[in-house]
Amino acid sequence: MRVTKLRTVVKTAIYRVWILLTSYIFLIIIGKSWGEAVVPALVLNGIYSLGYYSYDRIWQKIKWGIVKD
């Protein structure tokens, strides 16, 4: 089994869009204005995107729990 880097990038991007939306909604719920919530949500999710990508690539190298058909 081989997982391409492109698949990891797409998977990361889709996940981060989901987290960006939920983070933004959370910031609105806790009392931030629409404008105040945008920058923190974007910055944090940019940083977390790099972290998630790295984390996922590390797990791609770990063979534990992968069963070949």
PDB file of N, CA, C and O in Angstrom:
ATOM      1  N   MET A   1       0.838  -1.180   0.000  1.00  0.00           N
ATOM      2  CA  MET A   1       0.000   0.000   0.000  1.00  0.00           C
ATOM      3  C   MET A   1       0.884   1.244   0.000  1.00  0.00           C
ATOM      4  O   MET A   1       1.824   1.348   0.788  1.00  0.00           O
ATOM      5  N   ARG A   2       0.577   2.176  -0.882  1.00  0.00           N
ATOM      6  CA  ARG A   2       1.337   3.413  -0.978  1.00  0.00           C
ATOM      7  C   ARG A   2       0.365   4.576  -1.014  1.00  0.00           C
ATOM      8  O   ARG A   2      -0.636   4.542  -1.730  1.00  0.00           O
ATOM      9  N   VAL A   3       0.667   5.600  -0.241  1.00  0.00           N
ATOM     10  CA  VAL A   3      -0.168   6.795  -0.203  1.00  0.00           C
ATOM     11  C   VAL A   3       0.658   7.954  -0.769  1.00  0.00           C
ATOM     12  O   VAL A   3       1.765   8.221  -0.301  1.00  0.00           O
ATOM     13  N   THR A   4       0.116   8.634  -1.774  1.00  0.00           N
ATOM     14  CA  THR A   4       0.854   9.729  -2.404  1.00  0.00           C
ATOM     15  C   THR A   4       0.802  10.998  -1.546  1.00  0.00           C
ATOM     16  O   THR A   4      -0.088  11.174  -0.714  1.00  0.00           O
ATOM     17  N   LYS A   5       1.766  11.858  -1.772  1.00  0.00           N
ATOM     18  CA  LYS A   5       1.786  13.141  -1.066  1.00  0.00           C
ATOM     19  C   LYS A   5       0.601  14.001  -1.487  1.00  0.00           C
ATOM     20  O   LYS A   5       0.066  14.754  -0.673  1.00  0.00           O
ATOM     21  N   LEU A   6       0.185  13.901  -2.744  1.00  0.00           N
ATOM     22  CA  LEU A   6      -0.974  14.662  -3.219  1.00  0.00           C
ATOM     23  C   LEU A   6      -2.236  14.271  -2.449  1.00  0.00           C
ATOM     24  O   LEU A   6      -3.040  15.130  -2.088  1.00  0.00           O
ATOM     25  N   ARG A   7      -2.405  12.965  -2.198  1.00  0.00           N
ATOM     26  CA  ARG A   7      -3.563  12.515  -1.429  1.00  0.00           C
ATOM     27  C   ARG A   7      -3.534  13.124  -0.033  1.00  0.00           C
ATOM     28  O   ARG A   7      -4.565  13.551   0.486  1.00  0.00           O
ATOM     29  N   THR A   8      -2.341  13.164   0.577  1.00  0.00           N
ATOM     30  CA  THR A   8      -2.214  13.748   1.906  1.00  0.00           C
ATOM     31  C   THR A   8      -2.534  15.233   1.876  1.00  0.00           C
ATOM     32  O   THR A   8      -3.180  15.739   2.793  1.00  0.00           O
ATOM     33  N   VAL A   9      -2.098  15.940   0.845  1.00  0.00           N
ATOM     34  CA  VAL A   9      -2.387  17.373   0.731  1.00  0.00           C
ATOM     35  C   VAL A   9      -3.901  17.602   0.593  1.00  0.00           C
ATOM     36  O   VAL A   9      -4.463  18.466   1.266  1.00  0.00           O
ATOM     37  N   VAL A  10      -4.551  16.832  -0.276  1.00  0.00           N
ATOM     38  CA  VAL A  10      -5.997  16.985  -0.469  1.00  0.00           C
ATOM     39  C   VAL A  10      -6.744  16.650   0.816  1.00  0.00           C
ATOM     40  O   VAL A  10      -7.657  17.373   1.215  1.00  0.00           O
ATOM     41  N   LYS A  11      -6.359  15.566   1.456  1.00  0.00           N
ATOM     42  CA  LYS A  11      -6.979  15.160   2.718  1.00  0.00           C
ATOM     43  C   LYS A  11      -6.799  16.247   3.775  1.00  0.00           C
ATOM     44  O   LYS A  11      -7.736  16.562   4.509  1.00  0.00           O
ATOM     45  N   THR A  12      -5.611  16.816   3.854  1.00  0.00           N
ATOM     46  CA  THR A  12      -5.322  17.895   4.801  1.00  0.00           C
ATOM     47  C   THR A  12      -6.169  19.119   4.487  1.00  0.00           C
ATOM     48  O   THR A  12      -6.746  19.722   5.391  1.00  0.00           O
ATOM     49  N   ALA A  13      -6.246  19.485   3.226  1.00  0.00           N
ATOM     50  CA  ALA A  13      -6.997  20.681   2.833  1.00  0.00           C
ATOM     51  C   ALA A  13      -8.475  20.557   3.171  1.00  0.00           C
ATOM     52  O   ALA A  13      -9.066  21.492   3.711  1.00  0.00           O
ATOM     53  N   ILE A  14      -9.067  19.432   2.865  1.00  0.00           N
ATOM     54  CA  ILE A  14     -10.485  19.223   3.162  1.00  0.00           C
ATOM     55  C   ILE A  14     -10.726  19.250   4.667  1.00  0.00           C
ATOM     56  O   ILE A  14     -11.680  19.874   5.133  1.00  0.00           O
ATOM     57  N   TYR A  15      -9.881  18.589   5.415  1.00  0.00           N
ATOM     58  CA  TYR A  15     -10.012  18.574   6.868  1.00  0.00           C
ATOM     59  C   TYR A  15      -9.867  19.986   7.440  1.00  0.00           C
ATOM     60  O   TYR A  15     -10.624  20.389   8.323  1.00  0.00           O
ATOM     61  N   ARG A  16      -8.887  20.728   6.928  1.00  0.00           N
ATOM     62  CA  ARG A  16      -8.643  22.063   7.470  1.00  0.00           C
ATOM     63  C   ARG A  16      -9.771  23.032   7.131  1.00  0.00           C
ATOM     64  O   ARG A  16     -10.063  23.921   7.931  1.00  0.00           O
ATOM     65  N   VAL A  17     -10.407  22.893   5.985  1.00  0.00           N
ATOM     66  CA  VAL A  17     -11.577  23.729   5.677  1.00  0.00           C
ATOM     67  C   VAL A  17     -12.671  23.458   6.699  1.00  0.00           C
ATOM     68  O   VAL A  17     -13.303  24.389   7.198  1.00  0.00           O
ATOM     69  N   TRP A  18     -12.892  22.202   7.006  1.00  0.00           N
ATOM     70  CA  TRP A  18     -13.884  21.830   8.019  1.00  0.00           C
ATOM     71  C   TRP A  18     -13.532  22.448   9.370  1.00  0.00           C
ATOM     72  O   TRP A  18     -14.398  23.025  10.028  1.00  0.00           O
ATOM     73  N   ILE A  19     -12.282  22.336   9.787  1.00  0.00           N
ATOM     74  CA  ILE A  19     -11.853  22.885  11.071  1.00  0.00           C
ATOM     75  C   ILE A  19     -11.894  24.405  11.047  1.00  0.00           C
ATOM     76  O   ILE A  19     -12.238  25.021  12.056  1.00  0.00           O
ATOM     77  N   LEU A  20     -11.556  25.020   9.938  1.00  0.00           N
ATOM     78  CA  LEU A  20     -11.629  26.475   9.817  1.00  0.00           C
ATOM     79  C   LEU A  20     -13.058  26.954  10.064  1.00  0.00           C
ATOM     80  O   LEU A  20     -13.282  27.903  10.814  1.00  0.00           O
ATOM     81  N   LEU A  21     -14.006  26.298   9.436  1.00  0.00           N
ATOM     82  CA  LEU A  21     -15.404  26.682   9.628  1.00  0.00           C
ATOM     83  C   LEU A  21     -15.856  26.487  11.071  1.00  0.00           C
ATOM     84  O   LEU A  21     -16.521  27.355  11.637  1.00  0.00           O
ATOM     85  N   THR A  22     -15.502  25.363  11.661  1.00  0.00           N
ATOM     86  CA  THR A  22     -15.929  25.124  13.041  1.00  0.00           C
ATOM     87  C   THR A  22     -15.222  26.056  14.023  1.00  0.00           C
ATOM     88  O   THR A  22     -15.819  26.474  15.015  1.00  0.00           O
ATOM     89  N   SER A  23     -13.964  26.384  13.759  1.00  0.00           N
ATOM     90  CA  SER A  23     -13.246  27.327  14.621  1.00  0.00           C
ATOM     91  C   SER A  23     -13.875  28.707  14.538  1.00  0.00           C
ATOM     92  O   SER A  23     -14.054  29.380  15.553  1.00  0.00           O
ATOM     93  N   TYR A  24     -14.205  29.118  13.342  1.00  0.00           N
ATOM     94  CA  TYR A  24     -14.813  30.424  13.121  1.00  0.00           C
ATOM     95  C   TYR A  24     -16.160  30.504  13.854  1.00  0.00           C
ATOM     96  O   TYR A  24     -16.445  31.485  14.540  1.00  0.00           O
ATOM     97  N   ILE A  25     -16.970  29.470  13.701  1.00  0.00           N
ATOM     98  CA  ILE A  25     -18.269  29.434  14.381  1.00  0.00           C
ATOM     99  C   ILE A  25     -18.085  29.461  15.892  1.00  0.00           C
ATOM    100  O   ILE A  25     -18.823  30.155  16.591  1.00  0.00           O
ATOM    101  N   PHE A  26     -17.115  28.720  16.403  1.00  0.00           N
ATOM    102  CA  PHE A  26     -16.839  28.717  17.842  1.00  0.00           C
ATOM    103  C   PHE A  26     -16.462  30.117  18.327  1.00  0.00           C
ATOM    104  O   PHE A  26     -16.949  30.560  19.367  1.00  0.00           O
ATOM    105  N   LEU A  27     -15.599  30.815  17.585  1.00  0.00           N
ATOM    106  CA  LEU A  27     -15.199  32.167  17.970  1.00  0.00           C
ATOM    107  C   LEU A  27     -16.397  33.112  17.987  1.00  0.00           C
ATOM    108  O   LEU A  27     -16.485  33.984  18.851  1.00  0.00           O
ATOM    109  N   ILE A  28     -17.303  32.948  17.056  1.00  0.00           N
ATOM    110  CA  ILE A  28     -18.522  33.761  17.031  1.00  0.00           C
ATOM    111  C   ILE A  28     -19.378  33.440  18.264  1.00  0.00           C
ATOM    112  O   ILE A  28     -19.913  34.346  18.903  1.00  0.00           O
ATOM    113  N   ILE A  29     -19.503  32.171  18.589  1.00  0.00           N
ATOM    114  CA  ILE A  29     -20.319  31.747  19.733  1.00  0.00           C
ATOM    115  C   ILE A  29     -19.776  32.309  21.042  1.00  0.00           C
ATOM    116  O   ILE A  29     -20.553  32.697  21.914  1.00  0.00           O
ATOM    117  N   ILE A  30     -18.444  32.357  21.192  1.00  0.00           N
ATOM    118  CA  ILE A  30     -17.884  32.849  22.461  1.00  0.00           C
ATOM    119  C   ILE A  30     -17.829  34.368  22.532  1.00  0.00           C
ATOM    120  O   ILE A  30     -17.292  34.932  23.485  1.00  0.00           O
ATOM    121  N   GLY A  31     -18.385  35.027  21.522  1.00  0.00           N
ATOM    122  CA  GLY A  31     -18.540  36.463  21.640  1.00  0.00           C
ATOM    123  C   GLY A  31     -17.677  37.337  20.764  1.00  0.00           C
ATOM    124  O   GLY A  31     -17.742  38.561  20.869  1.00  0.00           O
ATOM    125  N   LYS A  32     -16.874  36.750  19.907  1.00  0.00           N
ATOM    126  CA  LYS A  32     -16.084  37.557  18.976  1.00  0.00           C
ATOM    127  C   LYS A  32     -17.013  38.060  17.869  1.00  0.00           C
ATOM    128  O   LYS A  32     -17.974  37.385  17.501  1.00  0.00           O
ATOM    129  N   SER A  33     -16.720  39.239  17.348  1.00  0.00           N
ATOM    130  CA  SER A  33     -17.494  39.724  16.210  1.00  0.00           C
ATOM    131  C   SER A  33     -17.047  38.957  14.965  1.00  0.00           C
ATOM    132  O   SER A  33     -16.028  38.267  14.975  1.00  0.00           O
ATOM    133  N   TRP A  34     -17.831  39.093  13.898  1.00  0.00           N
ATOM    134  CA  TRP A  34     -17.481  38.409  12.652  1.00  0.00           C
ATOM    135  C   TRP A  34     -16.078  38.805  12.197  1.00  0.00           C
ATOM    136  O   TRP A  34     -15.299  37.954  11.770  1.00  0.00           O
ATOM    137  N   GLY A  35     -15.762  40.076  12.287  1.00  0.00           N
ATOM    138  CA  GLY A  35     -14.451  40.568  11.859  1.00  0.00           C
ATOM    139  C   GLY A  35     -13.319  40.128  12.760  1.00  0.00           C
ATOM    140  O   GLY A  35     -12.226  39.821  12.284  1.00  0.00           O
ATOM    141  N   GLU A  36     -13.570  40.095  14.061  1.00  0.00           N
ATOM    142  CA  GLU A  36     -12.534  39.683  15.017  1.00  0.00           C
ATOM    143  C   GLU A  36     -12.225  38.195  14.922  1.00  0.00           C
ATOM    144  O   GLU A  36     -11.133  37.766  15.295  1.00  0.00           O
ATOM    145  N   ALA A  37     -13.154  37.417  14.436  1.00  0.00           N
ATOM    146  CA  ALA A  37     -12.973  35.965  14.383  1.00  0.00           C
ATOM    147  C   ALA A  37     -12.194  35.498  13.156  1.00  0.00           C
ATOM    148  O   ALA A  37     -11.631  34.403  13.165  1.00  0.00           O
ATOM    149  N   VAL A  38     -12.156  36.304  12.112  1.00  0.00           N
ATOM    150  CA  VAL A  38     -11.555  35.859  10.849  1.00  0.00           C
ATOM    151  C   VAL A  38     -10.053  35.636  10.963  1.00  0.00           C
ATOM    152  O   VAL A  38      -9.573  34.553  10.630  1.00  0.00           O
ATOM    153  N   VAL A  39      -9.301  36.625  11.422  1.00  0.00           N
ATOM    154  CA  VAL A  39      -7.833  36.521  11.439  1.00  0.00           C
ATOM    155  C   VAL A  39      -7.350  35.393  12.350  1.00  0.00           C
ATOM    156  O   VAL A  39      -6.530  34.587  11.910  1.00  0.00           O
ATOM    157  N   PRO A  40      -7.823  35.296  13.615  1.00  0.00           N
ATOM    158  CA  PRO A  40      -7.352  34.182  14.441  1.00  0.00           C
ATOM    159  C   PRO A  40      -7.693  32.819  13.838  1.00  0.00           C
ATOM    160  O   PRO A  40      -6.884  31.894  13.903  1.00  0.00           O
ATOM    161  N   ALA A  41      -8.870  32.693  13.260  1.00  0.00           N
ATOM    162  CA  ALA A  41      -9.259  31.414  12.657  1.00  0.00           C
ATOM    163  C   ALA A  41      -8.340  31.061  11.494  1.00  0.00           C
ATOM    164  O   ALA A  41      -7.925  29.909  11.364  1.00  0.00           O
ATOM    165  N   LEU A  42      -8.016  32.041  10.642  1.00  0.00           N
ATOM    166  CA  LEU A  42      -7.142  31.771   9.488  1.00  0.00           C
ATOM    167  C   LEU A  42      -5.705  31.458   9.905  1.00  0.00           C
ATOM    168  O   LEU A  42      -5.103  30.511   9.399  1.00  0.00           O
ATOM    169  N   VAL A  43      -5.157  32.249  10.824  1.00  0.00           N
ATOM    170  CA  VAL A  43      -3.767  32.045  11.255  1.00  0.00           C
ATOM    171  C   VAL A  43      -3.605  30.695  11.941  1.00  0.00           C
ATOM    172  O   VAL A  43      -2.704  29.926  11.606  1.00  0.00           O
ATOM    173  N   LEU A  44      -4.473  30.410  12.897  1.00  0.00           N
ATOM    174  CA  LEU A  44      -4.369  29.129  13.612  1.00  0.00           C
ATOM    175  C   LEU A  44      -4.512  27.956  12.669  1.00  0.00           C
ATOM    176  O   LEU A  44      -3.773  26.978  12.780  1.00  0.00           O
ATOM    177  N   ASN A  45      -5.444  28.036  11.748  1.00  0.00           N
ATOM    178  CA  ASN A  45      -5.645  26.918  10.838  1.00  0.00           C
ATOM    179  C   ASN A  45      -4.513  26.763   9.841  1.00  0.00           C
ATOM    180  O   ASN A  45      -4.242  25.649   9.393  1.00  0.00           O
ATOM    181  N   GLY A  46      -3.844  27.849   9.482  1.00  0.00           N
ATOM    182  CA  GLY A  46      -2.653  27.730   8.641  1.00  0.00           C
ATOM    183  C   GLY A  46      -1.550  26.969   9.353  1.00  0.00           C
ATOM    184  O   GLY A  46      -0.917  26.086   8.775  1.00  0.00           O
ATOM    185  N   ILE A  47      -1.326  27.317  10.606  1.00  0.00           N
ATOM    186  CA  ILE A  47      -0.308  26.634  11.412  1.00  0.00           C
ATOM    187  C   ILE A  47      -0.693  25.173  11.636  1.00  0.00           C
ATOM    188  O   ILE A  47       0.138  24.276  11.493  1.00  0.00           O
ATOM    189  N   TYR A  48      -1.947  24.943  11.985  1.00  0.00           N
ATOM    190  CA  TYR A  48      -2.395  23.572  12.239  1.00  0.00           C
ATOM    191  C   TYR A  48      -2.389  22.721  10.966  1.00  0.00           C
ATOM    192  O   TYR A  48      -2.224  21.503  11.044  1.00  0.00           O
ATOM    193  N   SER A  49      -2.566  23.338   9.805  1.00  0.00           N
ATOM    194  CA  SER A  49      -2.509  22.593   8.547  1.00  0.00           C
ATOM    195  C   SER A  49      -1.121  21.990   8.339  1.00  0.00           C
ATOM    196  O   SER A  49      -0.990  20.826   7.961  1.00  0.00           O
ATOM    197  N   LEU A  50      -0.096  22.789   8.589  1.00  0.00           N
ATOM    198  CA  LEU A  50       1.274  22.279   8.467  1.00  0.00           C
ATOM    199  C   LEU A  50       1.529  21.157   9.471  1.00  0.00           C
ATOM    200  O   LEU A  50       2.159  20.151   9.145  1.00  0.00           O
ATOM    201  N   GLY A  51       1.041  21.337  10.672  1.00  0.00           N
ATOM    202  CA  GLY A  51       1.196  20.304  11.699  1.00  0.00           C
ATOM    203  C   GLY A  51       0.483  19.021  11.339  1.00  0.00           C
ATOM    204  O   GLY A  51       1.030  17.933  11.516  1.00  0.00           O
ATOM    205  N   TYR A  52      -0.738  19.137  10.834  1.00  0.00           N
ATOM    206  CA  TYR A  52      -1.502  17.947  10.462  1.00  0.00           C
ATOM    207  C   TYR A  52      -0.847  17.217   9.294  1.00  0.00           C
ATOM    208  O   TYR A  52      -0.763  15.989   9.290  1.00  0.00           O
ATOM    209  N   TYR A  53      -0.384  17.976   8.303  1.00  0.00           N
ATOM    210  CA  TYR A  53       0.284  17.362   7.157  1.00  0.00           C
ATOM    211  C   TYR A  53       1.494  16.550   7.618  1.00  0.00           C
ATOM    212  O   TYR A  53       1.681  15.407   7.203  1.00  0.00           O
ATOM    213  N   SER A  54       2.308  17.153   8.477  1.00  0.00           N
ATOM    214  CA  SER A  54       3.498  16.464   8.994  1.00  0.00           C
ATOM    215  C   SER A  54       3.109  15.216   9.778  1.00  0.00           C
ATOM    216  O   SER A  54       3.704  14.152   9.602  1.00  0.00           O
ATOM    217  N   TYR A  55       2.121  15.349  10.632  1.00  0.00           N
ATOM    218  CA  TYR A  55       1.630  14.234  11.448  1.00  0.00           C
ATOM    219  C   TYR A  55       1.157  13.084  10.557  1.00  0.00           C
ATOM    220  O   TYR A  55       1.489  11.923  10.800  1.00  0.00           O
ATOM    221  N   ASP A  56       0.380  13.416   9.527  1.00  0.00           N
ATOM    222  CA  ASP A  56      -0.143  12.380   8.639  1.00  0.00           C
ATOM    223  C   ASP A  56       0.966  11.691   7.870  1.00  0.00           C
ATOM    224  O   ASP A  56       0.928  10.473   7.697  1.00  0.00           O
ATOM    225  N   ARG A  57       1.967  12.453   7.399  1.00  0.00           N
ATOM    226  CA  ARG A  57       3.073  11.846   6.663  1.00  0.00           C
ATOM    227  C   ARG A  57       3.894  10.916   7.555  1.00  0.00           C
ATOM    228  O   ARG A  57       4.375   9.880   7.095  1.00  0.00           O
ATOM    229  N   ILE A  58       4.054  11.275   8.811  1.00  0.00           N
ATOM    230  CA  ILE A  58       4.757  10.394   9.755  1.00  0.00           C
ATOM    231  C   ILE A  58       3.987   9.086   9.897  1.00  0.00           C
ATOM    232  O   ILE A  58       4.582   8.008   9.869  1.00  0.00           O
ATOM    233  N   TRP A  59       2.667   9.175  10.048  1.00  0.00           N
ATOM    234  CA  TRP A  59       1.859   7.964  10.186  1.00  0.00           C
ATOM    235  C   TRP A  59       1.888   7.105   8.925  1.00  0.00           C
ATOM    236  O   TRP A  59       1.712   5.890   9.008  1.00  0.00           O
ATOM    237  N   GLN A  60       2.105   7.711   7.765  1.00  0.00           N
ATOM    238  CA  GLN A  60       2.190   6.917   6.540  1.00  0.00           C
ATOM    239  C   GLN A  60       3.409   5.997   6.563  1.00  0.00           C
ATOM    240  O   GLN A  60       3.422   4.976   5.876  1.00  0.00           O
ATOM    241  N   LYS A  61       4.409   6.338   7.326  1.00  0.00           N
ATOM    242  CA  LYS A  61       5.635   5.543   7.412  1.00  0.00           C
ATOM    243  C   LYS A  61       5.525   4.429   8.460  1.00  0.00           C
ATOM    244  O   LYS A  61       6.342   3.508   8.472  1.00  0.00           O
ATOM    245  N   ILE A  62       4.530   4.512   9.326  1.00  0.00           N
ATOM    246  CA  ILE A  62       4.348   3.505  10.377  1.00  0.00           C
ATOM    247  C   ILE A  62       3.521   2.359   9.803  1.00  0.00           C
ATOM    248  O   ILE A  62       2.403   2.571   9.335  1.00  0.00           O
ATOM    249  N   LYS A  63       4.058   1.174   9.837  1.00  0.00           N
ATOM    250  CA  LYS A  63       3.404   0.025   9.213  1.00  0.00           C
ATOM    251  C   LYS A  63       2.405  -0.669  10.139  1.00  0.00           C
ATOM    252  O   LYS A  63       1.620  -1.504   9.691  1.00  0.00           O
ATOM    253  N   TRP A  64       2.430  -0.333  11.405  1.00  0.00           N
ATOM    254  CA  TRP A  64       1.536  -0.953  12.376  1.00  0.00           C
ATOM    255  C   TRP A  64       0.073  -0.702  12.015  1.00  0.00           C
ATOM    256  O   TRP A  64      -0.305   0.433  11.726  1.00  0.00           O
ATOM    257  N   GLY A  65      -0.746  -1.738  12.029  1.00  0.00           N
ATOM    258  CA  GLY A  65      -2.185  -1.605  11.786  1.00  0.00           C
ATOM    259  C   GLY A  65      -2.586  -1.599  10.320  1.00  0.00           C
ATOM    260  O   GLY A  65      -3.769  -1.450  10.016  1.00  0.00           O
ATOM    261  N   ILE A  66      -1.637  -1.757   9.404  1.00  0.00           N
ATOM    262  CA  ILE A  66      -1.957  -1.818   7.983  1.00  0.00           C
ATOM    263  C   ILE A  66      -1.966  -3.273   7.573  1.00  0.00           C
ATOM    264  O   ILE A  66      -0.992  -4.001   7.765  1.00  0.00           O
ATOM    265  N   VAL A  67      -3.103  -3.686   6.994  1.00  0.00           N
ATOM    266  CA  VAL A  67      -3.256  -5.069   6.565  1.00  0.00           C
ATOM    267  C   VAL A  67      -3.362  -5.082   5.056  1.00  0.00           C
ATOM    268  O   VAL A  67      -4.195  -4.385   4.477  1.00  0.00           O
ATOM    269  N   LYS A  68      -2.520  -5.874   4.423  1.00  0.00           N
ATOM    270  CA  LYS A  68      -2.576  -6.023   2.966  1.00  0.00           C
ATOM    271  C   LYS A  68      -3.581  -7.115   2.634  1.00  0.00           C
ATOM    272  O   LYS A  68      -3.678  -8.129   3.325  1.00  0.00           O
ATOM    273  N   ASP A  69      -4.332  -6.879   1.551  1.00  0.00           N
ATOM    274  CA  ASP A  69      -5.330  -7.881   1.127  1.00  0.00           C
ATOM    275  C   ASP A  69      -4.696  -9.111   0.570  1.00  0.00           C
ATOM    276  O   ASP A  69      -5.397 -10.042   0.172  1.00  0.00           O
TER     277      ASP A  69
END
